[in-house]
Amino acid sequence: MTIEYDRLQDDVARGWNTWDTRSVLTQVLLPDALGLSFGLKEYYRGTSLRTTQIGRRTDGAETVTLGPHAYDGSYTETTLTWAGITIRVQTAHAGEDLVVLVTPTANQPKSALFTVGVSYLWNRAGTVVREPDRIRATAERTVEVYATTPHVDDPYCDIDGPYLALDLSQAVGVSTGRPRTLAEIADLIAPAAQSTASTAHQEIVRDSISWNTIYEPSKSRVITGVSRLWNVGKRGGYALFCWDAFFNALLAAPNSKAVAYLNVVEMLRAVTPEGFVPNVEQGTGRKTYDGSQPPVGSMTALELYRRFDDRWFLEECFDTLLSWNRWWWRVRRDGELLCAGSTYFDPEYPSPQDIPRIHQHFGATCESGWDGHPVFDDVPFDQNKSLLAAHDVGLNSLYAVDCESLAEIAEILGATDAASELRARHDTVVEAMETLWDETTGIYRSRRTDTGQLTQRLSTMSFYPLLAGVGVQRQGRMLAEHLLADDGFGGEWILPTSPRKEKIELKDTSYWELRAWPPVNFLVYLGLRRAGEKDAAAWLAEGSARLVLKEWREHRHIHENYSSVHGAACDKPNSEPFQSWGALLSLIVLMERGEVTLFDDERWQG
């Protein structure tokens, strides 16, 4: 690890923020690890709410609307409804202190409490003492916690350790450092809230990352997950998903160089002994040693370098990116092109998540980033080769971009031999991709390695060759006959991952049935820009805006995927409602408008 990256992590992991993945309402002071855990108690049934999440689906679960969230935690806003109680919780910084304003709705039940548990998290050392008018916490420094109303003496709030219980019949405030009146707290909250006001697309990009950036205590680091809810439970406290992390880095770039960098570096540091970046690393100790995910890391690292011009960052990333690129060519190559695969391993931490995937068809589809999509239904899994028996059009397109981007990084760093190796590999893949062209249907598609036949179904991955600079002479036909066609991938709610004219029998729980996926839109948009298809890129940006704003305006949700029939997303229980990469739809819009300068050099301008 470089000194620069050490310093970056230290600089980010400071101050009050929503660092604890277990609850969106917990405020943690770093590096102390002092937590203020906010909750509720209602007296009708005598139940308490200790942790708050968005997207929890159990009976009686809380409903959460995540409001604006400054990157540094200087302002956060959450609206919570539970057991007939609705409150708005706003937090702001006052120097090194935290202030909190809790506002109940007008029809609030008379018998409800707002609770403030005070403790040192993650088994960190410190003492917490309840005093008559405050709670005092002491580690390397002392922090005192005050409230604007007297503590209600209720011993049944289900909180271990010292806490405050505050009557919710009216607004209440909490502050650290010194006592403050409700009016003083409100005066601090108002300008902090105003400072986060922005356009919808800017807020979506900012909040998708700021709400999902947490402190991960087992390795003493800040990371960005894809969803807080996905971190807890079976994933053991955190989960880093491979290409999601690189997309998170691009989403962070407009607001925070540091958060952009840490997304890339921490994912690369999960590299396996075989030299590849796994599909996932999580808090249970699990890694997917059977396979990876699409290689978008070099493209991302190069783009961040172009934006921020830090050579040390490329030096930090290069060796792992190179070993990962070589792994694809060594392990997943069949002829001159790649196939997605899943290599057998005996998991050290046996997990129900691994049972359907290790050395199986489903595990191999996961490596494509399109877990179980019907485009793979007619492609068998070759047990001897540990590969799907098809040269995958999407994977090979992204690998070509990886070779191209990594060769440029190698040249910047003076690694001329590696650059030559990568450019030769790029040229081999690009030339071989022409075998994936189907003249009959006028589009690129995957080809079976066992029969030599093209695969039966189409997907939006058939436009990924444009991202690799492939198909320049054919792009007009591809767009007219497929991308823009109403019975293809066009229409009001775009992009469906399968053409609309394909009738596919899928289970109701399928991730893919007539769904639009933000990273797919993003990669196709980049391909259209590279191909110089400005009108089509503008069309896709407009459609992406329409898609993301529907749920944002109704629920302030940022979804994992969206319906390509009616544009909603809450209709599917397995579409996460605040998943970071949903904001790629808004990033497309900001790039199209010129408000964010990413992928803005000549290569991406057609």
Summary of the structure (lengths in Angstrom):
residues: 606
radius of gyration: 25.1
end to end distance: 37.0
largest distance: 80.8
contacts: 2160
relative contact order: 0.09
helix: 37%
strand: 21%
